[in-house]
Amino acid sequence: MTATSTTRAPEGVRKDLPADLSASIAVFLIAMPLSLGIALATGAPLQAGLVAAAVGGIVAGRLGGAPLQVSGPAAGLTVVTAELIQRYGWRTTCAITMLAGVCQLGLAALRTARSALMVSPAIVHGMLAGIGVTIALAQLHIVLGGTPQSSAVANVLGLPAQLADLHPVALGVSALTLVVLLGWPRLPGRAGRALRKLPAPLAAVATATAFAALAGLSLPRVDLPSWRSHALPEMPDGPVLGLVAAVLTITLVGSVESLLSAVATDKLIASERSTDNRPPRADLDRELRGQGAANIVSGALGGLPITGVAVRSVANVKSGAASRKSSMMHGFWVLLAAFLLVPLLDLIPLATLAALVMAVGVQMVSITHLRSVTRHREALVYGSTIVAVVLGGVLEGVAVGIAVAVALALHRLARTRITVEQLDSGVHRVCARGQLTFLAVPRLSRVLNQIPQDAHAVVELDGSFMDHAAYETIQDWQQSHLAHGGTLEVTGRSGQAARINGANPTAAGRAGSPDGPDGADEADGAGRAGAGHGADRGHDARHAEGGHPADRSRRGQHRGTHQCCRPWTPWQNHCDHRATSTRTATATAATMAAEAATAGGNGGAEDDGRDVSPTPRRRGAGQLASGISAFQRDTAPHMRDELARLAREGQRPSQLFITCADSRLVTSMITASGPGDLFTVRNVGNLVPLPGAESTDDSVAAAIEYAVDVLKVDSITVCGHSGCGAMQALLSSAPGAAMTPLRRWLRHGLPSLERMGSRHHAWARISGRLPADAVEQLCLTNVVQQLEHLRAHESVARRLAEGTLELHGMYFHVGEAQAYLLSEGEDFFDCRVFDTVGLHA
């Protein structure tokens, strides 16, 4: 094995060398003008941009965790660096850069790279857009032949005077630069295809420089002083808090931009190259470590702060780079040019570099990002971050963005819309949309009291949460309304039955009293019919035992003592399943005592010393018969008409739902679906065998074919769940164990296990947090992998190509009772994200 590795390594190096060499030259040609332009925009010595480009290529390229990422001075730190230079001077800024590098090393040691990415995309994009606006405003003055002011506001206020005092030569050279920069990628024909191999930034700078030199134009040009006078860092001198804030700002912005660039580079590689032609996926902690080391070296040598640069990284990938050597060689070419090409560099007009950097700043305000945040209703966070960055600075802008994001989240949580209307039939309908908290109680009470006492009312609770104050308000009004001869219905979203205080308001309304003789059965019928349809949506189980004792005793007569699982308690496996616990025994004893009081007067209320023990659990056929009996008594009367219609018309499900056989997953409950809505396939591990796979199971393929080609479903969902036993078995399976039917079936889950361990596939996670453990990671990854298996089925592939079928991934966390949907594509963290569904989706 050792001999084989030794002989193959040089062959691999020799094979990759031509590709890395050509890519390094392409990146070098882009890096040179951009590095000089960014140094000019910050007010730093122009050599500082070249130092940062060389160090970023060599040090970060060698030590970083993203093989094809190219690092150097970036536009994202331009505004921050310019402020630091104005406040502390250049040499102190170099020392701040070194300290920021030390902080990045510390963050890498703590393995916080992934956590550093857990920032709202709206804030990140708003920060970059604000930086871009600030850069563009500053460089616009140089393009017009003037000098930028100290702040974005001053640059805006100074524009009228600058426009009144135009410098035609500088403006003409800048305009030529922008025309070539924007038009170069659009050159037509075969000649244009050949010319486009030269990077547009280099072509623009070269064209404008040649024009200015040949025309003999007189305008400010690059002036690289001797390296002997190059400034090196000095000990920081200034307020400690200000210096700390400066270091943290460089650390924050540089780290986030580098990590985002690394993730974007990985995504580009995955989209453009086959699996066998990809380098390893980025190790973000190592990348952060490499960035820290590069910033320490760059600051020590008098260079600008360094981050990963998306533009150069994209050029590196598209130029065919195969390893980190391309980035390192690009740094070496920059180093050579800094010493050997000084006469040529001194010919570049400053207006040309300013136009180039201004274009970069404008491009940082991405229309794609704006559409994304608008679609997710975060435009306010995005806009406020931009404004705060432009007016106050990067750190202040990020702080404002976070504050607005938190305020917006709280507003959405507390926002409630309560309306009342009288229908033509005389029914008064109250609609409460949003979360019902104590903040909404005054409005809720005022609206409910507008309803006449003897009227029939329908209360629609369209939300996912109700606190104690709102619950008691509705409960008190309900009892008062019924006591005065009124009737009412309480429904959830789309008119589905909900319950307040455990009683079915519909039944209570019909009976004219909450204590009607059929109240318990009716309540259970509505609850069972509405299971999965938002029943009990209005309040959590903590308040399910409220109400009058007589109500509770009557409800407990045929069911358990706990409200949340009453539709299923014939199975004796819900809420009171801990039959040996003191709490359950006490609750059961209390229920039996209440039943005795109801049946035999007050004699049953006395303690006669009998040992009251929980009712033994019914098993087997008896348990099944009990459940069937409850269905026939409570649910069937409500469902008979609908099921009769379905029997006449046949099934027309809109979706194929593939999920695990786990008994804790009740598909109709978690999807709020009813009879005829879902064509469901359940198996161990929600697996979809690949067509033609060894030991394949044709039952799954047959169900897919029938659903897609015969039933013409519109979408297919693969639903995984937390704590999946199949995934645990995959993780703990020992090689060489005897093949059993279960082990043979689980072989269809091996691709998911391989995907989770591969660095060439997108990572799967839940929005807002990391996976709790390896089992949850595999459960999430398995959903993504089984969707890939679905695409391999001929009928699915055909419908997808026609655009008549959609595939969805879903994950249900059993312990949290929370469902997550797999979002479209990958996010900018290079992750497949399972996100929560909005309340009004």
Disulfide bonds with the S-S distance in Angstrom:
none
